[in-house]
């Protein structure tokens, strides 16, 4: 790999993380509060309740009778960026991506370990995993996360970082998209907020 290609790849990742793009690529909000009523969402083996936490509208997902799944059925996504916030409390929640149906999907797993003197976010996608140490002032607050779904890779940016905490190259490249959603393990719960998506113009994802 030449030095020019190396820098171009780094520049693309930087843009993915901080959202540098055309003026028209404005984040669009997904109304999580519709989840409990089943509008635009399909819930399987889980329940969703609307809550206000730390000044934000959030949803509390609870699974009791098997692993729970919540799929956003209003749209399908291919190349895009997904933004969300995870409550900085002990929890394990998965962001479902590229879902074809309730049993055929990929997932970015997030495990928040919140202790009095340490806050960590463990991430897993496929066979790859990584852990990010977070500032203690975020304890009990919200952790902002961006997941980039690119045809060449899947990348996760945490707490506004310009470089990914986890990046997994696609082999072969993706030629399909799908629905997004959440997965909750049996007998557990998850707190999420601020779900948004950005569908950039084609040139944001083209090779340089």
C-alpha positions as CSV (number, residue, x, y, z in Angstrom):
1,X,0.0,0.0,0.0
2,X,1.4,3.4,-1.0
3,X,1.6,6.3,1.3
4,X,-1.0,8.2,-0.7
5,X,-3.5,5.3,-0.4
6,X,-2.8,5.1,3.4
7,X,-3.6,8.7,3.9
8,X,-6.7,8.6,1.7
9,X,-8.0,5.7,3.7
10,X,-7.4,7.5,7.0
11,X,-9.1,10.6,5.6
12,X,-12.2,8.6,4.7
13,X,-12.4,7.1,8.2
14,X,-12.0,10.6,9.7
15,X,-15.0,11.8,7.6
16,X,-17.0,8.8,8.6
17,X,-16.4,9.5,12.3
18,X,-17.0,13.2,12.5
19,X,-19.7,13.3,9.8
20,X,-17.9,15.6,7.3
21,X,-20.0,15.4,4.2
22,X,-22.3,17.3,1.9
23,X,-24.7,19.8,3.5
24,X,-27.6,17.6,2.6
25,X,-26.5,14.7,4.8
26,X,-28.4,15.8,7.9
27,X,-29.1,13.1,10.6
28,X,-32.7,11.9,10.6
29,X,-34.3,10.9,13.8
30,X,-36.0,7.5,14.4
31,X,-38.8,7.9,16.9
32,X,-38.0,5.2,19.5
33,X,-41.1,6.1,21.4
34,X,-43.2,4.4,18.7
35,X,-41.6,1.1,19.5
36,X,-43.9,0.2,22.4
37,X,-47.0,0.7,20.3
38,X,-45.6,-1.4,17.5
39,X,-45.7,1.5,15.0
40,X,-42.9,1.1,12.5
41,X,-41.3,-1.5,14.8
42,X,-41.7,-5.2,15.3
43,X,-41.0,-6.7,18.7
44,X,-40.2,-10.3,19.3
45,X,-39.8,-11.7,22.8
46,X,-39.3,-8.3,24.3
47,X,-41.1,-5.2,25.6
48,X,-40.4,-1.5,25.2
49,X,-41.3,1.2,27.6
50,X,-40.8,4.9,27.1
51,X,-38.7,6.7,29.8
52,X,-37.0,10.0,30.4
53,X,-33.5,9.6,31.6
54,X,-31.0,12.4,32.2
55,X,-33.2,14.8,30.2
56,X,-33.6,12.6,27.2
57,X,-36.4,10.6,25.7
58,X,-35.2,7.0,25.8
59,X,-36.6,3.5,25.5
60,X,-36.1,0.7,28.0
61,X,-36.0,-2.7,26.3
62,X,-36.7,-5.8,28.4
63,X,-36.4,-9.5,27.4
64,X,-37.7,-12.2,29.6
65,X,-39.0,-15.1,27.4
66,X,-35.9,-15.8,25.3
67,X,-33.6,-13.3,23.5
68,X,-35.5,-10.2,22.5
69,X,-35.5,-8.5,19.1
70,X,-36.8,-5.1,18.0
71,X,-36.7,-4.4,14.2
72,X,-37.3,-1.0,12.6
73,X,-39.4,-1.9,9.6
74,X,-40.1,1.5,8.1
75,X,-36.8,1.7,6.2
76,X,-33.9,-0.4,4.9
77,X,-30.3,0.8,4.9
78,X,-27.3,0.1,2.7
79,X,-24.3,2.6,3.0
80,X,-25.2,4.7,5.9
81,X,-24.2,6.0,9.4
82,X,-26.2,5.0,12.5
83,X,-26.0,7.2,15.6
84,X,-27.3,6.2,19.0
85,X,-26.7,6.8,22.7
86,X,-26.2,4.1,25.3
87,X,-26.9,4.7,28.9
88,X,-23.7,4.5,30.8
89,X,-25.0,1.8,33.2
90,X,-24.3,-1.9,33.3
91,X,-26.0,-3.3,30.2
92,X,-25.6,-5.6,27.2
93,X,-27.4,-4.6,24.0
94,X,-26.8,-5.3,20.4
95,X,-27.4,-3.0,17.4
96,X,-28.9,-5.2,14.7
97,X,-27.7,-4.3,11.1
98,X,-28.3,-5.6,7.6
99,X,-31.3,-7.6,8.8
100,X,-33.1,-9.6,6.1
101,X,-35.5,-11.1,8.6
102,X,-35.8,-11.9,12.3
103,X,-33.2,-14.7,12.0
104,X,-30.8,-13.5,9.3
105,X,-28.9,-10.4,10.4
106,X,-25.5,-9.1,11.6
107,X,-25.0,-7.4,15.0
108,X,-22.7,-5.0,16.7
109,X,-22.7,-6.0,20.4
110,X,-22.2,-3.4,23.1
111,X,-21.4,-4.3,26.7
112,X,-21.2,-1.4,29.2
113,X,-19.2,-2.1,32.3
114,X,-19.9,0.7,34.8
115,X,-18.0,0.6,38.0
116,X,-17.3,3.3,40.6
117,X,-13.8,3.9,39.3
118,X,-14.0,2.6,35.8
119,X,-16.3,2.9,32.7
120,X,-15.6,0.6,29.7
121,X,-17.5,-0.1,26.5
122,X,-16.8,-3.6,25.0
123,X,-17.7,-4.0,21.4
124,X,-18.0,-7.1,19.2
125,X,-18.7,-7.6,15.5
126,X,-18.4,-11.1,14.1
127,X,-15.1,-12.5,15.4
128,X,-13.6,-9.1,16.2
129,X,-13.8,-7.3,19.4
130,X,-12.4,-4.2,21.2
131,X,-12.8,-2.3,24.4
132,X,-12.8,1.4,24.9
133,X,-12.0,3.1,28.3
134,X,-14.3,6.1,28.8
135,X,-14.1,9.2,31.1
136,X,-15.5,8.7,34.5
137,X,-17.7,11.8,34.1
138,X,-19.8,9.8,31.7
139,X,-20.9,7.3,34.5
140,X,-24.7,7.3,34.6
141,X,-24.9,9.6,31.7
142,X,-25.0,8.8,27.9
143,X,-22.4,7.3,25.7
144,X,-22.6,8.5,22.1
145,X,-21.9,5.9,19.4
146,X,-21.7,6.0,15.6
147,X,-21.8,2.8,13.5
148,X,-20.7,3.2,9.9
149,X,-22.2,0.6,7.5
150,X,-20.0,0.7,4.5
151,X,-19.9,-1.7,1.6
152,X,-16.2,-2.3,2.4
153,X,-16.3,-2.4,6.2
154,X,-18.2,-1.9,9.4
155,X,-16.8,0.6,11.9
156,X,-17.7,1.9,15.3
157,X,-16.8,5.3,16.7
158,X,-17.3,6.0,20.4
159,X,-17.8,9.3,22.3
160,X,-17.1,11.6,19.4
161,X,-13.7,10.0,18.6
162,X,-12.5,10.7,15.0
163,X,-11.0,7.2,14.7
164,X,-12.9,3.9,15.0
165,X,-12.7,1.9,18.2
166,X,-13.6,-1.1,16.1
167,X,-13.3,-1.6,12.3
168,X,-14.0,-4.9,10.5
169,X,-13.3,-5.2,6.8
170,X,-15.9,-6.9,4.6
171,X,-14.7,-9.9,2.6
172,X,-16.3,-10.0,0.1
173,X,-17.7,-6.5,0.0
174,X,-21.3,-6.0,0.9
175,X,-23.8,-5.8,-1.9
176,X,-26.9,-5.7,0.3
177,X,-28.4,-3.7,3.1
178,X,-31.4,-4.4,5.3
179,X,-33.2,-3.3,8.5
180,X,-31.7,-2.1,11.7
181,X,-32.9,-2.8,15.3
182,X,-31.9,-4.0,18.7
183,X,-31.3,-7.4,20.4
184,X,-31.5,-7.9,24.1
185,X,-30.4,-11.1,25.9
186,X,-32.8,-13.1,27.9
187,X,-33.6,-11.8,31.4
188,X,-31.8,-8.5,30.7
189,X,-32.6,-5.0,29.7
190,X,-31.1,-2.1,27.7
191,X,-31.5,1.7,27.7
192,X,-31.0,3.5,24.4
193,X,-31.7,7.0,23.0
194,X,-31.1,9.3,20.1
195,X,-31.3,6.8,17.3
196,X,-30.6,8.6,14.0
197,X,-29.4,7.7,10.6
198,X,-27.4,9.5,7.8
199,X,-27.6,8.3,4.2
200,X,-24.6,10.1,2.6
201,X,-24.3,10.8,-1.1
202,X,-22.4,8.3,-3.1
203,X,-19.1,10.2,-3.2
204,X,-18.8,9.9,0.6
205,X,-18.2,6.2,0.1
206,X,-16.3,6.0,-3.1
207,X,-12.6,5.0,-3.2
208,X,-10.2,7.8,-3.6
